[in-house]
Amino acid sequence: MAVKQAQSPREGSVRFEDVSYGYGNNHPILKETGFALRRGMKVTLMGQNGAGKSTLFKMIMGMIQPDDGRILLSPGLTVAMAHQVITPAERELTVRDFFQKQFTKKVFDIDPKIDEVLEIVNLKADHDKKISSFSGGQQARLLLASALIQEPDVLLLDEPTNNLDHAGIEHLTTFLKNYEKTCMVISHDADFLNSFTDGVVYLDVHTQKLEQYVGNYNDLLDEISARIERENRKNAQLEKAIQANKDKANFFAQKGGKMRVVAKKMRTQIEEMEEDKVETRREDKTIRPFTIPVQDELVGEILTISSYTTLDPKSHKIVPHKASIALKKKTHLHLQGPNGIGKSTLLESLAKGEAEGATIQKGIRVGYYRQDFSTLNFDNTVRQELMKVMEKAEEEAMRKVAAGFLLVGPAIEKKVGTLSEGQKGLVAFAQLVLLKPGLLVLDEPTNHINFRHLPVIAKALDQYEGAMVIVSHVPEFVSQIRIDEILDLSK
């Protein structure tokens, strides 16, 4: 039975006690586990894609009740969450209506409050402007502001750096360093997390347990490595003693008589020693190395760009520009510029073949990785989404590629909309492999992806032999990819 949230006398605290939760019998998330979050703490919530981090946030918010155990909140404690993405319905709202939606009761004279939180996130916006007209990075700032306007005691941030440019990340980091209330953050950006968090809650996808550590992410890695070493050393010592006892037991058993009794006792001791062996920690799985096959018989100029437009951030006017870019086979273009200048708009028009001043060679297959995954059909199963991009639909080939992206077993038959954002990203990459494109158009391909996967993805993009246009605000990721040309929209 679900246990309703109880109240805790400890000021500003959130506490999970023996909490269990799962999506049916085949998908456990938490198993008799807990953690404590005290007032003023700044903590990272980490775990593999699909482990259930966003689900845990919803449980703190009271949106989901546990199957068993207790979630304890201090009396009167308020909690607000900045979600990963703005929903399609919310994109049709004005800025004013979007912020009003964060409250259960109408807030009169809300405009000054909106201006105050927009200043905190370093964004100026007309309150009557539609959310859909903002760039991905600007929408990320609006998501943070939508939580701050509620003035919560506990602030939950789900992937807050996604789509933010360097200036945006710096601004957010400074804000969080000076933030005096409680904060819990999901992020795969280790440098960002290490700059302000003082603890880690780790959700182990294998054991469904929550492990709490003091220190930043680097401290967590050191602690886990030391623990694995201790466990392996203890098991090695036990294994040596077990084998010695087995040899002795076999020797005594062959002697017969009273020696058989001794052998029996020794086998009992062996069983006890086997039980003392520690189950060593299993590390999060990393996707397998992969190659994005290139379309056959690519020749000549795959993509040419003679002109493009940007949006002036101050006047909000469209500014035309001339260009002279020709991408052939094995040519990678890095598209740069601050949030709101029009990078995603340009990428979308390129991917659709609708960009004025740009031409894609006839017959070229375009692989488009969109930052909000809206190219995926959320009502389709993973299997349907992967099969539909294949030139020749082959079940075995599809499953082999899917397995490399950790999409195995029941996950193949899940609807895409039920997956975590990170898993949706892996579906999108699996599609690119099966599509065999001649042109790759990538808009923030690191968003939501587990940091363990990023070097594997970077290597695949570095080795891609078709033409590629990429937007990414993660310098460490881009530095691992061969870049042949740069187009900075701010210059």
C-alpha positions in Angstrom: 0.0 0.0 0.0 1.1 3.6 -0.7 2.0 5.5 2.4 1.1 9.2 2.4 3.7 11.7 3.2 4.1 12.2 6.9 5.5 15.2 8.7 8.9 15.4 10.4 9.7 17.8 13.3 13.2 18.5 11.9 13.3 21.9 10.3 13.8 22.1 6.6 14.4 18.4 6.1 13.4 15.7 3.6 13.8 12.1 4.7 13.1 8.8 2.9 12.7 5.8 5.3 12.7 2.2 3.9 11.0 3.5 0.7 10.1 1.0 -2.0 8.6 1.9 -5.4 8.3 0.4 -8.8 6.5 0.4 -12.1 5.0 -3.0 -11.7 6.9 -6.2 -10.7 9.3 -6.0 -13.6 10.6 -2.5 -13.1 11.6 -1.7 -9.5 13.0 1.8 -8.9 13.6 1.8 -5.1 13.9 -1.1 -2.7 13.6 -0.5 1.1 16.0 2.5 0.9 16.4 6.0 2.2 18.4 9.2 2.5 18.2 12.5 4.4 18.3 16.1 3.1 18.8 18.8 5.7 18.2 22.5 5.5 20.8 24.4 3.5 22.3 21.3 1.9 23.3 21.3 -1.8 23.3 17.8 -3.1 23.7 16.0 -6.4 21.4 13.2 -7.3 23.2 10.8 -9.6 22.5 7.4 -11.3 22.4 5.7 -14.7 19.9 6.8 -17.4 16.6 5.3 -16.5 17.5 4.5 -12.9 14.6 6.6 -11.6 16.1 10.0 -10.7 13.3 12.1 -12.1 10.8 9.6 -10.4 12.5 10.3 -7.0 12.0 14.1 -7.6 8.3 13.5 -8.2 8.1 11.5 -5.0 9.6 14.5 -3.0 7.1 16.7 -4.7 4.2 14.4 -3.6 3.2 13.7 -7.2 4.0 10.0 -6.6 3.4 7.9 -3.5 5.7 5.1 -2.4 4.6 1.5 -2.5 6.0 1.1 1.0 8.0 3.1 3.5 7.7 6.7 4.5 8.6 10.1 3.0 9.0 12.7 5.8 8.8 16.4 5.2 9.2 19.2 7.8 5.9 20.9 8.7 5.0 23.6 6.2 8.0 22.7 3.9 7.6 24.0 0.4 9.2 22.2 -2.6 9.5 23.4 -6.2 11.0 21.6 -9.2 12.5 23.0 -12.4 11.6 20.3 -15.0 13.9 19.0 -17.8 11.7 20.3 -20.6 8.8 22.6 -21.3 5.8 20.5 -22.5 4.2 21.1 -25.9 1.1 22.5 -24.2 3.2 24.9 -22.1 5.0 26.2 -25.2 1.7 27.7 -26.4 1.4 29.8 -23.3 2.5 33.4 -22.8 5.3 34.1 -20.4 2.7 35.5 -17.9 0.4 32.5 -18.2 3.4 30.1 -17.9 4.4 31.6 -14.5 0.8 31.9 -13.3 0.5 28.1 -14.0 3.1 27.4 -11.3 0.6 28.4 -8.6 -2.6 26.6 -7.6 -4.3 30.0 -6.9 -4.3 33.1 -9.0 -1.5 35.5 -8.1 -2.6 39.1 -8.6 0.1 41.6 -9.8 2.4 38.7 -10.8 4.4 40.8 -13.3 6.9 42.3 -10.8 7.5 38.8 -9.4 8.2 37.6 -13.0 10.6 40.4 -13.6 12.5 39.6 -10.4 13.1 36.0 -11.2 13.9 36.7 -14.8 16.6 39.0 -13.6 18.0 36.2 -11.4 18.3 33.9 -14.5 19.7 36.8 -16.6 16.8 36.9 -19.1 14.6 39.8 -20.4 11.3 38.8 -21.8 8.0 40.4 -22.9 5.3 38.9 -20.6 2.9 38.5 -23.6 5.4 36.6 -25.7 4.8 32.9 -26.4 7.1 30.4 -24.8 7.6 28.7 -28.2 9.3 31.7 -29.5 12.2 31.3 -27.1 15.4 29.3 -27.9 16.2 26.1 -26.1 18.7 27.9 -23.8 16.2 30.6 -23.0 13.5 28.0 -22.2 16.0 26.4 -19.8 16.3 29.7 -18.0 12.5 30.0 -17.9 12.2 26.6 -16.3 14.6 27.6 -13.5 12.7 30.9 -13.0 9.4 29.0 -12.9 10.7 27.1 -9.8 12.3 30.2 -8.2 9.1 32.3 -8.4 7.5 29.9 -5.9 10.2 30.8 -3.3 10.5 27.1 -2.2 12.3 25.8 0.9 13.7 23.0 -1.3 14.7 23.6 -4.9 14.9 20.6 -7.2 16.7 21.1 -10.5 16.5 18.4 -13.3 19.3 18.8 -15.8 19.4 22.7 -15.5 22.5 23.2 -17.8 20.9 21.5 -20.8 20.9 24.0 -23.7 22.6 26.7 -21.7 25.5 28.5 -23.3 28.8 29.1 -21.4 27.5 32.5 -20.0 24.3 30.9 -18.9 26.1 28.1 -17.0 28.4 30.6 -15.3 25.5 32.7 -14.2 23.6 29.6 -12.9 26.7 28.4 -11.0 27.2 31.8 -9.3 23.6 31.8 -8.3 23.7 28.4 -6.8 26.9 29.1 -4.9 25.2 32.0 -3.2 21.8 30.1 -2.7 21.1 29.8 1.0 18.2 27.3 0.8 18.2 23.6 0.2 18.9 22.4 -3.4 19.1 19.0 -5.0 20.3 18.7 -8.6 20.3 16.1 -11.4 23.0 16.7 -13.9 25.6 14.9 -16.0 27.9 17.9 -16.0 30.6 16.9 -13.4 32.4 20.3 -13.5 29.2 22.2 -12.9 28.2 19.9 -10.0 31.7 20.0 -8.4 31.6 23.8 -8.3 28.8 24.1 -5.7 27.5 20.7 -4.3 28.7 19.3 -1.0 27.1 15.9 -1.1 25.9 13.1 -3.5 22.9 10.8 -3.3 23.6 7.9 -5.7 20.7 5.8 -7.0 22.1 2.4 -7.9 20.2 1.0 -10.8 21.3 -2.6 -9.9 20.4 -2.7 -6.2 17.6 0.0 -6.3 19.3 1.5 -3.2 20.2 5.1 -2.4 23.7 5.7 -1.2 24.6 9.0 0.4 28.1 10.5 0.2 29.8 13.6 1.6 31.8 15.6 -1.0 31.5 16.2 -4.7 31.3 13.8 -7.6 35.0 13.3 -7.7 34.9 12.3 -4.0 32.2 9.8 -4.9 34.3 8.2 -7.6 37.2 7.9 -5.2 35.0 6.3 -2.5 33.4 3.8 -4.9 36.8 2.8 -6.3 38.2 2.3 -2.8 35.2 0.2 -1.8 35.4 -2.0 -4.9 39.1 -2.6 -4.1 38.3 -3.5 -0.5 35.5 -5.9 -1.6 37.6 -7.5 -4.2 40.5 -8.0 -1.8 38.2 -9.5 0.8 36.7 -11.9 -1.7 40.1 -12.9 -3.0 41.2 -13.8 0.5 38.0 -15.8 1.2 38.2 -17.5 -2.2 41.8 -18.7 -1.3 40.6 -20.0 2.1 37.6 -21.7 0.5 39.6 -23.5 -2.1 42.1 -24.7 0.6 39.3 -26.0 2.7 37.7 -27.8 -0.3 41.0 -29.5 -1.0 41.2 -30.7 2.6 37.6 -31.7 2.8 38.0 -33.9 -0.4 41.2 -35.4 1.1 39.5 -36.3 4.4 36.3 -37.6 2.7 38.5 -40.1 0.7 40.0 -41.4 4.0 36.6 -42.7 5.2 35.6 -43.4 8.8 35.8 -40.5 11.2 37.5 -38.4 8.6 34.2 -38.2 6.7 32.6 -36.4 9.7 35.5 -33.9 9.7 35.0 -33.4 5.9 31.3 -32.8 6.5 32.0 -30.1 9.1 34.5 -28.5 6.8 31.9 -28.3 4.0 29.5 -26.5 6.4 32.3 -24.0 7.1 32.9 -23.6 3.3 29.1 -22.8 2.9 29.4 -20.1 5.7 32.5 -18.6 4.0 30.7 -18.5 0.7 27.9 -16.5 2.3 30.5 -14.1 3.7 31.6 -13.2 0.2 30.6 -9.6 -0.6 28.6 -8.9 -3.8 30.9 -6.3 -5.4 29.5 -3.2 -6.8 28.5 -3.3 -10.5 29.4 -0.2 -12.3 26.8 1.6 -14.5 26.9 0.1 -18.0 28.4 2.2 -20.8 27.0 2.0 -24.3 29.2 -0.1 -26.7 31.6 1.7 -29.1 29.6 2.3 -32.4 30.0 3.6 -35.9 27.4 5.7 -37.7 27.6 4.2 -41.3 27.7 6.8 -44.0 25.4 6.8 -47.0 26.9 5.0 -50.1 28.4 6.8 -53.0 28.7 10.3 -51.6 30.3 12.7 -54.1 30.6 16.5 -54.4 29.1 19.1 -52.2 26.6 17.6 -49.8 25.5 20.9 -48.2 26.1 24.5 -49.3 25.3 27.6 -47.3 25.5 31.0 -49.1 23.4 33.0 -46.6 21.6 32.7 -43.3 19.8 34.9 -40.7 20.2 35.5 -37.0 18.1 37.2 -34.3 19.5 40.3 -32.7 19.1 39.8 -28.9 18.6 43.5 -28.2 16.3 44.7 -31.0 14.8 41.2 -31.7 15.2 42.0 -35.4 16.1 39.4 -38.1 19.6 40.1 -39.4 20.7 38.7 -42.8 24.3 37.4 -43.3 26.3 36.2 -46.3 28.3 32.9 -46.1 30.5 30.7 -48.3 30.3 27.2 -46.8 30.5 23.9 -48.8 30.4 20.6 -46.8 31.7 17.6 -48.7 32.3 14.1 -47.4 34.3 14.0 -44.1 33.6 17.7 -43.4 32.4 18.7 -40.0 31.0 22.1 -39.2 30.7 23.5 -35.7 27.9 26.1 -35.4 28.5 28.5 -32.5 26.7 31.4 -30.9 25.0 32.5 -27.6 21.5 31.4 -26.6 18.7 33.0 -28.6 20.7 34.0 -31.7 19.0 31.3 -33.9 21.2 28.2 -33.9 18.4 25.7 -33.4 16.2 27.5 -35.9 18.9 27.3 -38.5 19.6 23.6 -37.8 15.9 22.8 -38.1 15.6 24.6 -41.4 18.7 22.8 -42.7 17.4 19.4 -41.6 14.1 20.0 -43.3 15.7 21.3 -46.4 13.8 24.6 -46.0 16.7 27.0 -45.2 16.9 30.0 -47.6 20.4 30.3 -48.8 21.2 26.6 -48.2 21.0 23.6 -50.5 21.3 19.9 -49.7 22.3 17.6 -52.6 19.4 15.7 -54.0 19.0 12.1 -52.6 21.0 12.8 -49.4 19.6 11.2 -46.2 19.6 13.6 -43.3 20.1 12.3 -39.7 18.6 15.0 -37.4 19.3 14.8 -33.7 17.0 17.4 -32.1 17.5 18.6 -28.6 13.9 18.1 -27.5 13.6 14.7 -29.2 10.5 15.9 -31.1 11.7 14.0 -34.2 10.7 10.8 -32.2 7.1 9.6 -32.2 6.4 9.2 -28.4 3.4 6.9 -29.1 5.5 4.4 -31.0 7.5 1.6 -29.2 11.3 1.7 -29.4 11.1 -1.2 -31.8 8.8 0.7 -34.2 10.9 3.9 -34.0 14.1 1.9 -34.9 12.6 -0.2 -37.6 11.0 2.8 -39.5 14.3 4.4 -40.4 15.9 1.2 -41.8 16.1 1.0 -45.6 15.5 -2.8 -45.2 13.7 -3.7 -42.0 15.6 -6.5 -40.3 14.7 -7.5 -36.8 18.0 -9.1 -35.9 20.1 -6.2 -37.2 17.8 -3.7 -35.3 18.1 -5.6 -32.0 21.9 -5.8 -32.4 22.2 -2.1 -32.7 19.6 -1.5 -29.9 21.5 -3.7 -27.5 24.6 -1.6 -28.0 22.7 1.4 -26.7 21.4 -0.6 -23.7 17.9 -0.9 -25.3 17.3 -4.6 -24.5 14.6 -6.9 -23.2 11.3 -5.2 -22.2 12.8 -1.8 -23.2 12.3 -2.6 -26.9 8.6 -2.8 -26.5 8.2 0.3 -24.3 6.6 3.4 -25.8 9.2 6.1 -26.4 7.2 8.6 -24.3 7.6 6.4 -21.2 11.4 6.4 -21.4 13.7 8.8 -19.4 15.1 11.7 -21.4 18.5 10.0 -21.4 17.0 6.8 -22.9 15.2 8.9 -25.6 18.6 10.2 -26.5 20.0 6.7 -26.9 17.0 5.8 -29.1 17.9 8.9 -31.3 21.5 7.8 -31.6 20.4 4.2 -32.5 18.2 5.6 -35.2 21.2 7.5 -36.7 23.2 4.2 -36.9 20.3 2.4 -38.6 19.6 5.3 -41.0 23.1 5.5 -42.5 22.8 9.2 -43.3 24.9 11.3 -45.7 24.5 14.4 -43.6 24.3 14.6 -39.8 22.6 17.6 -38.1 23.1 17.5 -34.3 21.5 20.0 -31.9 23.0 19.6 -28.4 23.7 15.8 -28.6 25.0 15.7 -25.0 21.7 16.8 -23.4 20.4 14.3 -20.8 23.1 11.7 -21.8 25.0 9.9 -19.0 28.5 11.3 -18.8 29.9 7.7 -19.2 28.4 7.5 -22.7 29.8 10.8 -23.9 33.4 9.7 -24.9 31.9 6.8 -26.9 29.5 9.2 -28.7 32.2 11.7 -29.3 34.5 9.1 -30.9 31.6 7.9 -33.2 31.0 11.5 -34.4 34.7 12.1 -34.8 35.0 9.1 -37.1 31.8 9.9 -39.0 32.7 10.1 -42.7 29.7 12.0 -44.0 29.1 15.8 -43.7 28.1 17.0 -40.2 26.8 20.2 -38.6 26.9 20.3 -34.8 25.7 22.7 -32.1 27.1 22.0 -28.6 27.8 24.2 -25.6 30.1 21.5 -24.0 33.7 22.4 -25.0 35.1 19.2 -23.6 32.8 17.1 -25.8 33.5 19.1 -28.9 37.2 19.0 -28.4 37.1 15.2 -28.9 35.5 15.6 -32.4 37.3 16.5 -35.6 36.0 20.0 -36.6 36.9 21.2 -40.1 35.0 24.5 -40.2 33.4 26.9 -37.6 30.5 29.2 -38.2 30.0 31.7 -35.3 26.6 33.3 -35.6 27.6 36.1 -33.2 30.4 37.4 -35.5 
